[in-house]
Amino acid sequence: MAEHIRDPETGLLNEHYFDAALPNRVATARRVLHPVSVAVIAVGDGASPTDVAAALLDALRDAGVDVPVVVGGIIPEADVEPLKAAGVAAVYTPKDFELDRIMHDIVALVATRNGVAAAA
């Protein structure tokens, strides 16, 4: 089984591990009242950012998780609107380099999603 959850070239955990582990991790987070954080890195696998985000959003929905998904990185401008249409809450591209603003945006996004006011 272990060889199926790791990338054969890098040895890193892959999407099969993600699919198998997510429901358990979400259940644990709910049981201990801890937030769920997910980081997905797709490098050179030929999948578009929109495809990767759609798969992540589907996996989160299947696990019963309703959280804002934020995408950032070397995202082509042509993918920004399709990502948002797929359900991504915010997209950051190389032109977005002000980390203070990005962090403020993310805090505001989470606050809004949870019905609380973010600090100014």
N, C-alpha and C positions, 0 to 999 in steps of 0.2 A: 504493500500500500504506500509506503513512504516514497518510493520512486515516482509515484503518480502525482504527488502533491508538491514536487520540486521541479524547477526548470532543469532540464538535463545539461544545459550549458553552464549555467551560473550556480546551480544548487540552491537558488532562492525559492522560497515558498511561492506557489503560483495560484491561479484562479481556482483550481480544484480545492486547495486548502482553504481559500477564502470562503468558497461556497459551503464547505463542510464545517468550518469553525464559526462563521458569523452567527447562526442561530444560538449556539451555546454561549458565545461571548455576550450576546444581547440579553439572554436569559440571566446570566450572572450579573450583568450590569443592573438589570431591573431589580434583582433580588437584593443587591447591596446598595441600591439607590445611587449608582455611579453613572456619570454620563458616558455615552458611547462616542468614541472617536475612531474614525477610519481614515487611513491614508492608503491610497492606491497609486502606485507608480507604474506607468506603462512606458517602456523604452524600446523603440525600434521593433515592435512586434507587428507593425503594419496596420494595426487598428487605429481608426480615427479617434480623436478625443471624444467625439459625440458617441461613438460606439462604446468606448470604455465607460463614459459617464452613464449611458443608458443601462449598461449591465450592472453598474454599481447601484443605480437607483432601483432597478428591478430587484436586486438582491436585498437591499434594505427594506423595500416594501414587502417582499416575501417573508422577511424576518419580523415584520410588524414594527419597523422603526420609521418614525416620521421626524427626520432631522434635515436641516438645510444642508445641501451639498455645495461646496465651494470648489471650483477648479482653477488651478493656476499653473503657469509654466510657459513653455514655448508653444503657445496656442495660436494657430493662424487666425487672423481677423475674420476670415470666412467661416470659422467654426464657432464664433462667439454667439451669434443668434441661434443657430441650431442647438447649441448646448443649453441656452436659456429655454428654448422651446421644449427641450427634452425634460426640463424640470430642474436644471441647475440653478441655484439661487443667485450665485455671483461668479463671474469669470474674470480672472486677472491674467493679462498677457505681459510680454516683456516691457510694454510702455508703462505698466503700472509698477513703479519701483519705490513708492513712498510707503515703507512698511508701517509707519505710524497710522497712516490713513487706512491701509488694508486691515490692520488689527481693529481699528475703530469701526470700520464697516462690518467686520465679522461679529464683533460684540453687539452692535446694533441689530444685525440680522438675527442673531440668537435671541436677543431680548425681545424683539418684535414677535418672533415666532412663538415665544413663551408668554407673551402678553404682559411684559414688564417694560419699564422705561430704562433705556441705557443711560449711563452717566455721560454727561456732555464732555 
